[in-house]
């Protein structure tokens, strides 16, 4: 075997070993992300009374569609509607039933009756595919401007 052929064949066995040279997409139970990192939230006040919330979901994690809520800290009629797109049906072994989830990126639109300054409480809950579920997580959004588009992280 000439030297060039030997060197071109040498790396192949290394690549054949599982886990070498590939990124692991699903988290292991010992290497979980924090809920804040697994379910990143960004928002944009698009227009007066209209807010878009984007969730970027890390690979190997799922966000429950029915566990996403947007409320105000005190009872008001400021929130007219919260629009969530259809999710993916997924059998959840921990719950023993099929649930609707998001596993990539999704956008939730919040339509308010007024465009005045307001505090919103966004509550979410999700799980890692390895079977570890997080308690509900609350995040606050303070919209201080009435008409200007506001981008927040």
N, C-alpha and C positions, 0 to 999 in steps of 0.2 A: 504494500500500500504506500503510495507516495505521500509525502509530508502534507501537501495541500489538501488531499482527500481526508486524511486523518484529522486535520484541524477543523474541517468543515463538518465532520460527523461528531466530533467531541461534544459540542453543546447539546445535542439532541437528548441524551439520557437525562440531563439536568432538567430540561423542560418537561420531560415525561413524569417527573415526580409531582404528585398532587400538591397544590398549594404553593409551589415554587414558581415565581414569575407571574403570578396572578393575584389580583386584588380580591380580597374576600368581601362579598357584597352583603351578606347577612351577618348581623352581630352575634357574637357568642354571649352566653349568660355572664361571663366575666368581663366583657368589654362593651357594656351598654353605654349609649349616649345619654346625656341628661335629657329630660323631656324638652327643655328649651332648645337643645341642639337637634333633637330628633324631629321636632315639629316647629320649624322656624316660621315666624309670622311677620309679615310686612303689610302695611296698609297705605292706601292712597285715598284722600278725600277728593273725589272726582269732580263733584259739583255741589252746589248748595243742597244739603240733605241726602247726599249719595256718597257712600263709602264702599270701597273695595278692599277686602282683606284677603291676602294671598298666603297660603300655607305651603311651605316647601318641606316635603316629608323625605327624610333620609331613607336610603335603601335598607330594606329589612324591617321597616316600621309601618304601621297602619294607624290611620286616624279614623275613629268611628264617626260616621255622618250624623247619627242621632245624638251624639254627645257634644256637638258644636252648638253653642248658644251665644247670643249677643243680647245683653240686657243693660239697663241703667242701674246704678246703685240705689236709687230711690224710685218708687213707682211713678212712672210718667207715661205719657202716650207719645213719646218722641219717636219710638221705633215703629214704623209702619209695617215693614216686612223684612225678613231675612231670607235671602234666596240662596239655596245650596244646590249645586248641580248633582245629578245622579252619580252615585259611586259605583264601585265594583262589588258584586256579591261575593262574600268570602265566608267559608265555614270556619268558625272560631271554636277550636277544641275546648278552650277554657270555659266558654259559655255553653257549649254543646248545641249551638244553633248557627244558622247562616245570618250574617249581618252585612250591612252596607258600609263599605270603608273606602278611604282614599289611600293610595300608596305611592303617590308621586307628588304632584303639585295640584292644588285646587284653589279656586277663588270663591269666596262667599261675598255676596253683595248685600249691603245694609241700606235700606231705604228709610229715611226718617221723615217725619211730618214737618219738621222745621230745620232750618240750617243754622241754628244758633249754637254757641259753644255748649259742649256736653261731655260728660265722662261716660265711657262705655266699658262694660266688663265682658270680656270674651272668655268663655269657658270651653275647654277642649279636653278630650280624653282619648288615649290611644295605647297601643301595645307594640312590643317588638315581636317579630315572627318567631322568636325562640320561646314564646309563651309567657313573657314577663309583661304585665300590664302596669301602667302608671296610674296613680290617683288623678282625679280631675285637676287640671292646671288652669289657674285664672291669670289673665293678662289684662291690663288696663290700657285704654286708649283715651287720651284727653284731646278733644278737638276744641282748640281755643279760637280758631278763626271761623268766621261765618261764611265767607265767600271764596277765599283764596284756596287753591288746591294745596293740600298738605301731604307730604310724603313722610312716613314714619317707619321705624324699624323697632 
